[in-house]
């Protein structure tokens, strides 16, 4: 009975389609004949441009319609055969990588996790695309392309964790880490790319652990162990690593109480008041993900890393504090630098140029400078340089004469007070 009904339906469908198919074939034959005649004629000189344009437009329109018709017919045939035979079921692995990658790129991590949990064949389709496409793209968006990379040997679960860690900060969310690592490379502490392996990813056991800290701290815990302090003799003086102690207490370089970092310390410091109607610039321009910090450790030549003072200096950013420790170690443990004489300059002289530098955002690099560090301290100006002193110039000559290349760069930054700092002029 069912076979008889199916045969009747097939006959009806054929009766509906056959006249249209025959009409199409007739018109197609007429068009083909006209095309042959057109191509055989020498019409270059006699055919009007408007007619050529009209024929071209109609050819394009008909071609598009024919392509759409062919696609519809092919889809109908494929669907009909599929329903008849059920010879083969489609799997997600049949979807080409390019459209699959688009789906994954537009999906959040929760959605991808749900996709993976639906079936094994989906998991198998997702894994290589996440590793090859999604994670590198996330690294690029986070601002650490060419700076940080994850180990190729990570398991798929670790790749998913790495992708979440990178994407958590949003676009440019790893910018401070990238800047700090570039300073580390420039200072000779590491080589880029810095590779993050499975062990580093275990630093944060859960997402809650990662999110419990300001973002820069959580991120630097993954890469800091790759920044070693090493003297020219080869002696190792630790790494610029951050440690988590008792949940959210942070320590740097050494996991010891005297190396604890205080987040968002009270400002201003005792003995350094600000105007009662003013807000301390570090507080005014504070970044929650890279906050002001205070620490009481520094490098002392002949001794090493030590704890000093009661309060310690306050840095405008946690990343600034790490950069200062790298520069301090580079100056005092590695050497090769010469300091200019320290100059005390009143903030208001020469049109208040120094005052404008001090009161601007502490995160804004000065003109011609690639980076900036800012910390609370006494007002003094000096320049450290690795330039070789100019030959034949007396040791007591002004800094600009002894180190002309460095002075030329510093002069653009110092502006009106350059003559005081570089040339020895009176304020």
N, C-alpha and C positions, 0 to 999 in steps of 0.2 A: 504494500500500500504506500509506504513512504517513498519507495523508488518510483512509483507511478506519479506521485505528486511532484517529486523533484523533476521528473522528465517533463511534466506539463509546464512547470515554472520555467524550465530552460527553454522550451519552445516559445513561450510568451516573450521572454527576454530577447531571444533571437529575432522574433518578429518585430520587436520595437527597434532593435539596433540595426538590422540589415538594411532598411531603406536609407538610413542616415549614412551608413558606411558606403553604400553604393553611390549615393550622391556626392560624398566626399571624394571618392576615387575618380568620379567623372570630372569634377572640378579640378582635381589635382592633375589629371591628364591634360586638361585644357591649359592650365597654368604652365605645365612643363613644356608644352608645345610652343606657347608664346615666348617663354624664356629662351628656347633654342633659336627661334627666329630673331629675337632681339640680339642675341650674342653673335649671330652670323651677319648682322647688318653693320655697315660702316656708318655709325651714327654720331661719331665724335663731333662733327662740324654742324650737323643739322638739328640735333636734339637740344631743346631749350633747357637751360639750367634749372628752371622751376620744375619742369617735368622730371628731370633727373633726381632732384631732391624729393619730389613726391613719391617716385618709384622706390627710392631708397628707404623713405620712412615706412612705406607700406611693407617692403620686404622685412624690415626690422620688426614691425608689429606682428606680422604673420609668423615670423620665425619664433617670436616669444610665445605666441599662442600654440604653435605646433610643439614647442618644447614642453609647455604646460600639459598639453593633451597627451604627449608621450609619457610624461611622468605619471599622470592619472591612470593611464591604461596599464602601465607597468605595476603600479601600486595595487590596482584591482586584481591583476593576474596573480601577484605574489600573495595577496591576502586570501584570494580564493583557494589557491593551492595549499596555503597554510591551514585553512579551515578544513579542507578536504582530507588531507593526508596526515596532519599533525606529525609529520615526519621529523620535525626538529623544533625544539623550543629555543627562543632567543634568551641570551644571558647578557648581563652587563658587560662581560668581557668582549662581547661583539661590538660594543660602542667604540668608535675610534678614539684615540688618546686626546685629540685636539678638542672635540666638544666636551669630553669628560673633564678635561683640565679647566674649561670655562666654568663648568658646574662647580668644581671644587674651589676655583678662585673666588666665586661669588658667594660661597657658603661660609658660614662661621664654623668654628671648631666643634660646637655642639651638634650642628647639623651633620658634619662629616662623621662624627662619632656615631650618630644614629644610623647614617647610611651604612657604616661598617658593620654595625650590629645586626643588620637585616639578614645578611646571608654571606656565606664564605666567598662566593664568586664576586660579590661587591667588594669585600675586603681585598681580595687579590687584585681587583681592578684599581682600587684607590691607592694602594701602597706605593707602587713605582711613581705615580703621578705626584703624590705628596712629596716624595723624596727629591725628584728631579725638577719639579716645577714650582710647587707651592712654597716650599721652604726657601729656596734661593730668592724667590720674589719677595717673601716676607723679610728676608735679610736686607734686600735692597731698599724696601720701603722704610725699614727701621733706621736706615742711615749708617749701616756698618758694612756695606758691600766693600770688599777689598780689605777689610779690617778684621772681621770675625767670621769664622766658618765652623761648621759642626762636622765632627768625625764621620767619615764615610761608613764606618763600621757600626754605627748606631743601629740598634734594633728598631723595628717599626714603632713600637711604643715609645721609645726614646726620641724618635723623629717627631712624633706627635707632640711630645712634651717640649721639644726644642721649638717647634713651630708656635706653640702657645706662648712660651716665654718671650719669643721675639715679637710676636704680634701684640702682646699685652699693652705695650706702651704706645701703640698707634704709629702713625707716620712720623718718622724722625725720632721715635721714642728711645733710641739707643744713641742719640747724638752726643751726650756727655761722655758716655763710655768710649765712643769712637774718638773724640777729641783727646781724651786722656791717654788712650793707647797710642795715638799718633805722637803725643809728647814723649811717651815712653820709648817709642822707636827712635825718635829724633835724638833722645838722650842716650841711646845705645843700650837700653835695658831689654829690648825684645825685638823680634822681627815679625812683620805682618805678612801673611795672615796669622792670627792667633786661633788655634784649633781648640774647640770645646769638645771634650769627650764625655763618655758615659759617667765617669766618676764625678766630673764637675756638675753634671745635671742632678746627681744625687744630693747636692748641697741643699736643695729645697725638696723635701720629701713630698710636699703637697702644694697645691695652688694657694692654699691659705697661708702656708709658710712664706711663699714668695710675696704675696700681697700684704703681709703683715709689716713689711719694711718699706721705707721710701724706695722708689724704683731704682735709683742709681745704686744704692747699696745692694739690693737683691741682684742686679745685673752684674756689678763688679765682683761679687762673690764667685761668679762663674769663670772669670778671666784673670783675676788678680794674681793667682798662683803662677801665671805665665810671665810675670814681670819680676825678675830676680834683681837684687842688689849685689853687684859683683865688682870688686876692686880690680885695678890693672894687674895686680899680682895673682889674681884668680881666687882670692879669698871671698867666700860667700857670706853676705850679711843679711840673709833673710829674703823674703819676697814681699811685694806690696799687696799682700793678701788681707782680706777682711774675714773675721771670725764672728760667728753668732754665739753668744754666751748667755745662758739662762733666758732662752727664748729671744728677746729682742735687744739685748745689750750687744753693742758692736765694738769689736777691738780690731786694731790694725797692726800689721807686721808681726807682732807677737801676741799670742793668746794669753795675755797676762793683765792683771787689774790696772797697772799703770799705763797701759796702752789702750784704755777705753776711750771711745769717742762719744762726746756729749752732743746729742742732736738738739737743735733749736735752743741754744743756751740763752740765758737772760742777757739782754743788751739795753743800755750800754754797759761796759765793764766798769767796775769801781775806779774812780779817779779819772774817767774819761767821759764826762757828761756831754749830753747834747742839749740843744735848746729845748725848753719845756714844751714848746708848741711844735717841735719837729719830731719826726720819727727816724730812728736809726736807719741808714740806707740799706743795711743788710736785711732788716726786718721789712722795710718798705718794698724791696725787690725780691723777697724770699721766693724760692721755688719749692713747693711741697715735695716734689719728687727728687730734688737735689738740694736739701736744706742747708742753712748755716750750721757749722759744727765747731766744737772746741776740743782740743786735745793738748796733752801736756808732755808729749814726747818729741824728740828731735835727734838729729845726728850731731855728735860731738867728736871732733877729730881726736884720735888717740884713745878714745873710749868706746865709741859705737852708739847704738840707739839707747837713749837714756830718757828718764822722766825728769822734768824740770818745773819749777814754779808751783804756784797754788792754782792759778786760773788757767794759764796757757792762752795762746792766741786764738782768736775766733776768725774762721775763714767764712767768706760769703757763701761758699758752696762746698759740699763734701768733695766734689771732683776737684775743686781748687786746692783743697787741703792735700789731696794725693799728688797733684802736680807739684805743689811746693816741696813736698818731701822728696820727690824725684830730683828736682832742681837743686835742693840743698845737698843731697847726697852727691850729685854730679859735681857741684862746686867744691865741696869740702873733702870728699873721700876719693873721688877720681882725679880732680884737679884739672890744671890746664887753663884756668881762667884768671883774668886780672880784673880787679875792681877799681873803679874810679874813686877819687876822694869823695867821702860822704859830704853832701851839701845840705844845709838847712835853709829852706826857702819859705818865706812867708806866703800864705795862700793868696793874699790879695795883691802881690806885686805884679807889675807888667800886665795890668788889666785883669787880674784875677784868673789867669789861665789855669794855674794849678788848682784853684778852688773849683773851677768848672769840671776838671778831670775828676776830682774827689767826689763831687756831689752828683755826678751822673750815675747811671746804673752800674753797679760793680761787675755786671756780666758783659758789658760792652767793651770789646777790644779797642784799643787806641788805633788811630790811623796808622797804616802800614804794619800793624802787628797781626800775627796769625792767631794769637791766643791771649788769654788774660787770666791772672790770678789776683784775688783781692782778699786782704786780711786786715784785722784791726791791729794797729800798732802805732809806734811813734812816727811822726812826720819827718821823713828824710829821703833824700834822693841819691842813688848811686847806680852805676852801670857796670855789669859784669860782661866781659867779652873774652872770647877765645882767639881773637885776632893777635897776630904777632906784632910786637911793638915796632914802629917804623925805625929803620936804621939811621943812626946818627943823630937821633933826637934825644935831648937830655931827659933823665928820669923825672926831673921836676917840671918839665914842660907841661902846659895845659893838656888835658885829656885828648882834645880834638887833634892836636899835633902828633901825639904819640900813637893814636889809634884812629886814623882818618876815615877808614871804611865804616867802623862802628859809629863814629860821631856823625857821619852823613845820614845814617839811618835814624839815629836818636834825635837829630835836630828836627826832623819832620814831625816827630811826636811831641817834643818839648816846646816847640813853637817859640813864643816870646821869652821864655825862661832858658832857652838853650844856651845863650851866651853866658849865663850865670853858671850852669852845670858843666858845660863843655869847654868854655874859653877862659874861665876864671874871673869873669867880671863881677863887680860888686852888685848886690841886689838893687 
